[in-house]
Amino acid sequence: MDYQTYNKLSGQILDAAITVHKEMGPGLLESVYELCLLKEMQLRKIYVEHQVAVPLYYKGEDLNKDFRLDLLVAKEIIIELKAVDYILPVHEAQIISYLKLTNKKLGFLINFNVPLLKEGFKRFVNNF
């Protein structure tokens, strides 16, 4: 995927998240926002998967355990959703780890429990 495509999708993701936030407001469970954002992206014809299982490897060995990505857009962009009072360093570490473990270049951490979504929208890159 080229830089221009990443940028276009990034704008679409932000716009879809803002639409969900305006429609649903803050204060709901993360799972509600996940389903609403999934539906909003599908309505916009954006290829998205949810609860994507990623096998866990340690020192090259498959540990027969998966971790799950909330949303994966176009098979390349990870979206980790939260509905918390504050984004903590551990939340940021989670998305950074997911990017490294999957070798993906771009991810977003979106916290829906904020008055304005732009306050809860953070972009992360991995070797980009």
Secondary structure, DSSP 8 states (H G I E B T S, - for coil): --HHHHHHHHHHHHHHHHHHHHHH-SSS-HHHHHHHHHHHHHHTT--EEEEEEEEEEETTEEEEEEEEEEEEETTTEEEEEE--SS--HHHHHHHHHHHHHHT-SEEEEEE-SSSSGGGGEEEEES--
